[in-house]
């Protein structure tokens, strides 16, 4: 009888991570050899190691249906839109595998309004071709939540469609903030792209100057309108379908119920304090699911099919090459000093007031979901408004 090779703990974690991201067995085998230097036969991996870890593709029957429905209801109530989004959320977040048909049935039953709302939108795609990962990064701000004091900024790789950063904050308009996102990512990858594409807004000025300085060329940054920035504009539509539509509806409900007034500075500060951390958590979940999902082959030949994470880290699979331009630690430190700022932080005096209120009234100072966030926002805004009028 063939003895099962027991891999190291970090290899087990990698296998489990790839498995629950829905990577096929061939791809898992390739990534283990290429990225983790773990060499083993494909059959040994598929037939012995993965089953020995308790990982099975069709295992939905092993789970309690009521438990699945309860978790699905929680995710849908917190902005998880669409059957495929729900299926992958359950798999990645809870390690629960369900069929696509089961996911469709759950969504039709638990999110009838969301199904009808999504049917009304249809997006048309334009053709786009780039040379390889890190050839063009597309950057843009998402302003649908700015009426509520929340700005989102993101960057996507043009070749792989991997989301490189996605941040929610009190602003996405300050050049120092946008540039700091860029510097953090350049430091993470130890290099910068050949080109960056963004709109001519003032928020991109410092980032553009940094990119040009890295390459000593004015052609390293491409200016254009937001609507022509295909990659990131297309992805904003996906974010709207996945999460943002739910967020906007949630805030509009607060307004219609009389709890939120947009022009009220106290309300906006309370909203930023309560909701920005929660929305950032949601953004990180969306990024993880997007970067690990499979982009299918398209009839028009618009883009290369594959998984964004894999296309970005292993472009040789498609015959492409990584176009990353190396940078030095000294260059990165110089750029970081230029973009140091505190524009992402709420007013310290307001934070102290919130801490006093939460301690006095014995309420949590953070929300885990949108239901508790709503209650926390209402309590904070009402109490702080009363304190303001008593001054």
C-alpha positions in Angstrom: 0.0 0.0 0.0 1.4 3.4 -1.0 2.3 5.6 2.0 0.7 9.0 2.1 3.3 11.8 2.2 2.3 14.2 5.0 3.2 17.8 3.9 4.5 20.5 6.2 1.9 22.7 8.0 2.5 25.6 5.6 2.0 23.3 2.6 -1.2 22.1 4.2 -2.4 25.7 4.6 -1.6 26.4 1.0 -3.5 23.4 -0.2 -6.5 24.2 1.9 -6.4 27.9 0.8 -6.2 26.9 -2.9 -8.9 24.3 -2.5 -11.4 26.6 -0.9 -10.7 29.2 -3.5 -12.1 26.6 -6.0 -8.8 26.1 -7.9 -8.8 22.9 -9.9 -6.4 20.1 -9.0 -4.1 20.7 -11.9 -3.6 24.3 -10.9 -3.1 23.4 -7.2 -0.4 20.9 -8.2 1.3 23.5 -10.5 1.2 26.3 -7.8 2.6 24.0 -5.1 5.6 23.1 -7.3 6.1 26.6 -8.7 5.4 28.8 -5.7 6.1 26.5 -2.7 8.8 24.1 -4.1 6.7 21.1 -3.0 7.2 18.3 -5.6 4.8 15.4 -5.6 3.0 13.4 -8.3 -0.4 14.8 -9.4 -2.2 11.5 -8.6 -0.6 11.4 -5.1 -1.9 14.9 -4.4 -5.4 14.3 -5.8 -6.0 10.8 -4.6 -4.1 10.7 -1.3 -3.1 14.0 0.2 -6.2 16.2 -0.4 -8.7 13.5 0.7 -6.6 12.8 3.8 -7.0 16.4 4.8 -10.8 16.0 4.7 -11.2 18.1 1.5 -13.9 17.0 -0.9 -15.5 18.8 -3.8 -19.0 17.6 -3.3 -19.6 17.8 0.4 -22.7 19.9 0.8 -24.7 16.9 2.1 -22.4 16.8 5.1 -23.7 20.2 6.3 -26.8 21.2 8.1 -29.1 22.9 5.7 -30.5 25.1 8.4 -27.0 26.2 9.2 -26.3 27.0 5.6 -29.5 29.0 5.3 -28.7 30.9 8.4 -25.2 31.9 7.3 -26.5 32.7 3.8 -29.2 35.0 5.4 -26.5 36.8 7.4 -24.4 37.4 4.3 -27.3 38.5 2.2 -28.4 40.9 4.9 -24.9 42.4 4.9 -24.7 43.0 1.2 -23.8 39.7 -0.4 -25.5 39.9 -3.8 -25.9 37.2 -6.4 -25.8 33.4 -6.3 -22.2 33.0 -7.4 -21.1 35.6 -4.9 -22.9 33.8 -2.2 -21.6 30.4 -3.2 -18.0 31.6 -3.1 -18.5 33.5 0.2 -19.8 30.4 1.9 -16.8 28.4 0.5 -14.1 30.9 1.3 -15.4 32.3 4.6 -17.1 29.2 6.1 -15.5 26.4 4.1 -19.0 25.2 3.0 -19.4 23.8 -0.5 -22.8 24.1 -2.1 -23.9 23.6 -5.7 -24.7 26.5 -8.0 -28.3 25.4 -8.2 -28.6 25.4 -4.4 -27.0 28.9 -4.3 -29.5 30.1 -7.0 -32.5 28.7 -5.0 -31.2 30.3 -1.8 -30.9 33.7 -3.4 -34.3 33.5 -5.1 -35.9 32.8 -1.8 -33.9 35.1 0.6 -33.1 38.0 -1.7 -36.1 38.4 -4.1 -35.8 42.2 -4.2 -32.1 42.0 -5.0 -32.8 39.6 -7.8 -35.3 42.0 -9.4 -33.0 45.0 -8.9 -30.0 43.3 -10.6 -32.1 42.2 -13.5 -32.6 45.9 -14.5 -28.9 46.5 -15.1 -27.0 45.2 -18.2 -23.4 46.2 -18.9 -21.7 46.2 -22.3 -17.9 45.5 -22.5 -15.3 47.0 -24.7 -12.2 45.3 -26.0 -8.9 45.7 -24.1 -5.5 44.2 -24.5 -2.2 44.6 -22.5 1.2 42.9 -22.5 1.4 41.3 -19.1 1.0 41.9 -15.3 2.4 45.2 -14.0 2.4 46.7 -17.5 -0.6 49.0 -16.7 -2.2 49.7 -13.4 -5.6 51.4 -13.6 -6.5 53.7 -10.7 -9.7 55.6 -9.8 -11.9 56.8 -7.0 -15.4 55.5 -6.4 -17.6 58.4 -5.4 -21.1 56.8 -4.9 -20.7 56.9 -1.1 -19.1 60.4 -0.9 -22.5 62.0 -0.1 -22.2 60.0 3.1 -18.7 61.1 3.8 -17.0 57.8 2.6 -14.6 57.7 -0.3 -13.3 54.5 -1.9 -10.1 54.3 -4.0 -8.9 51.3 -6.0 -6.3 50.0 -8.4 -6.5 47.0 -10.8 -3.9 45.4 -12.9 -4.8 45.6 -16.6 -3.6 42.2 -17.6 -4.6 39.9 -14.8 -7.5 42.0 -13.5 -6.1 41.5 -9.9 -7.2 44.1 -7.5 -4.0 45.7 -6.1 -5.6 48.0 -3.5 -9.1 48.9 -2.4 -9.5 51.3 0.5 -12.4 53.1 2.1 -11.7 56.3 4.1 -13.0 59.7 4.9 -11.6 61.0 1.6 -10.3 59.7 -1.8 -9.5 63.2 -3.0 -6.3 64.1 -1.2 -3.1 63.6 -3.4 -1.2 62.4 -0.3 -3.7 59.7 0.5 -3.8 58.3 -3.1 0.0 58.5 -3.3 0.4 56.6 0.0 -1.8 53.7 -1.4 0.6 53.6 -4.5 3.8 53.6 -2.4 2.5 50.9 -0.1 1.8 48.7 -3.1 5.1 49.4 -4.8 6.9 48.5 -1.6 4.8 45.3 -1.3 5.8 44.1 -4.8 9.3 45.7 -4.8 8.6 47.5 -8.0 6.3 49.7 -10.0 4.3 49.2 -13.2 5.5 50.3 -16.6 2.5 52.7 -16.8 -0.3 53.9 -14.6 -3.6 55.1 -16.0 -5.8 57.6 -14.2 -7.9 60.7 -14.8 -6.5 64.2 -14.7 -7.9 65.0 -11.2 -5.8 66.8 -8.7 -5.9 63.7 -6.4 -3.6 61.9 -8.9 -1.0 64.6 -9.2 1.4 63.3 -6.6 1.1 59.7 -7.7 1.7 60.7 -11.3 4.8 62.6 -10.3 6.1 59.5 -8.4 5.5 57.2 -11.3 7.3 59.5 -13.7 10.2 59.8 -11.3 10.5 56.0 -11.0 10.9 55.8 -14.8 12.4 59.2 -15.5 9.7 59.6 -18.2 6.6 61.6 -18.6 5.0 58.8 -20.6 4.9 56.5 -17.5 1.5 58.0 -16.5 -1.4 58.0 -18.9 -4.0 60.7 -18.4 -7.5 60.1 -19.6 -11.2 60.4 -18.7 -12.6 58.1 -16.1 -15.1 56.6 -18.6 -12.3 55.6 -20.9 -10.4 53.9 -18.0 -12.0 50.5 -18.9 -10.6 48.1 -16.4 -11.4 50.0 -13.2 -14.6 51.4 -14.5 -15.9 48.0 -15.4 -14.9 46.8 -11.9 -16.8 49.6 -10.2 -19.9 48.1 -11.8 -19.1 44.7 -10.3 -18.6 46.4 -6.9 -22.0 48.0 -7.3 -23.6 44.7 -7.9 -21.7 42.9 -5.1 -21.9 45.3 -2.2 -22.3 49.0 -3.0 -25.9 48.8 -4.0 -26.7 47.4 -0.6 -24.6 50.1 1.2 -26.4 52.9 -0.7 -29.8 51.4 0.0 -28.9 51.0 3.7 -27.9 54.7 4.0 -31.0 55.9 2.1 -33.1 53.9 4.6 -31.4 55.7 7.4 -32.3 59.0 5.7 -35.9 58.1 5.0 -36.3 57.0 8.6 -35.1 60.4 9.8 -31.9 59.1 11.5 -29.4 60.6 9.0 -29.2 64.1 7.6 -26.5 64.5 5.0 -25.7 68.1 5.8 -25.4 67.4 9.6 -21.7 67.3 10.4 -22.3 65.2 13.6 -24.2 62.6 11.6 -21.5 62.4 9.0 -18.7 62.0 11.6 -20.8 59.3 13.4 -21.4 57.5 10.1 -17.7 57.6 9.2 -16.7 56.3 12.6 -19.2 53.4 12.6 -19.3 52.3 8.9 -15.8 52.9 7.4 -14.2 49.9 9.3 -17.2 47.7 8.4 -17.1 48.7 4.7 -13.4 48.1 4.6 -13.9 44.6 5.9 -16.4 44.0 3.2 -14.0 45.4 0.6 -11.3 43.0 1.7 -13.8 40.1 1.4 -14.8 41.2 -2.1 -11.1 41.5 -3.1 -10.3 38.0 -1.9 -13.2 36.5 -3.7 -12.5 38.5 -6.9 -8.8 37.7 -7.0 -9.4 34.0 -6.6 -12.4 33.6 -8.9 -12.1 32.2 -12.5 -12.7 34.6 -15.4 -14.2 32.5 -18.2 -13.1 32.5 -21.8 -15.0 35.1 -23.8 -16.2 34.8 -27.4 -14.9 38.2 -28.4 -11.4 37.5 -27.2 -11.6 40.6 -24.9 -9.4 39.3 -22.1 -7.4 36.2 -21.2 -9.3 33.7 -19.1 -8.0 32.6 -15.8 -7.7 33.4 -12.1 -6.5 37.0 -11.4 -4.1 35.9 -8.6 -2.6 33.2 -10.7 -2.4 35.4 -13.9 -0.6 38.0 -11.9 1.9 35.8 -10.1 2.4 33.2 -12.8 1.9 34.9 -16.2 4.1 32.2 -17.9 0.9 30.0 -17.9 -0.4 32.2 -20.7 3.0 32.9 -22.4 3.2 36.4 -21.0 5.9 38.0 -18.9 5.9 40.1 -15.7 6.6 43.7 -16.6 7.4 44.9 -13.1 10.0 47.6 -13.0 12.2 47.1 -9.9 12.6 50.0 -7.4 15.1 50.5 -4.6 14.4 50.9 -0.8 15.9 54.4 -0.9 13.5 55.4 -3.7 10.5 54.1 -1.8 11.5 55.8 1.4 11.9 59.1 -0.4 8.5 58.8 -1.9 6.9 57.7 1.5 8.3 60.9 3.2 6.6 63.0 0.5 3.1 61.5 1.1 3.0 61.3 4.9 -0.3 62.5 6.1 -3.1 62.1 8.6 -6.0 62.8 6.2 -7.3 59.2 6.7 -7.9 59.8 10.5 -11.0 61.2 12.1 -10.8 64.2 14.3 -9.1 63.2 17.6 -11.5 65.3 19.7 -14.5 63.5 18.1 -12.8 60.2 18.9 -12.4 61.1 22.5 -16.1 62.1 22.7 -17.2 58.8 21.2 -15.0 56.9 23.6 -16.6 58.7 26.6 -20.1 58.1 25.2 -19.5 54.3 24.6 -18.0 53.9 28.1 -20.7 55.9 29.8 -23.6 54.1 28.0 -21.8 50.7 28.0 -22.2 50.2 24.3 -19.7 48.7 21.8 -17.5 51.1 19.9 -17.4 48.9 16.8 -20.0 47.0 14.7 -19.7 43.5 13.3 -22.6 43.8 10.9 -25.0 46.4 9.4 -27.8 45.7 11.9 -25.6 46.5 14.9 -23.9 49.3 12.9 -27.3 51.0 12.4 -28.1 50.8 16.1 -24.7 52.1 17.1 -24.9 55.0 14.6 -28.4 56.0 15.9 -27.3 56.0 19.6 -24.0 57.9 18.9 -25.6 60.5 16.7 -28.5 61.2 19.2 -26.3 61.3 22.3 -23.6 63.5 20.7 -26.2 65.9 19.3 -27.7 66.3 22.8 -24.3 67.0 24.2 -23.7 69.6 21.5 -26.9 71.4 22.3 -26.1 71.4 26.0 -22.8 73.2 25.4 
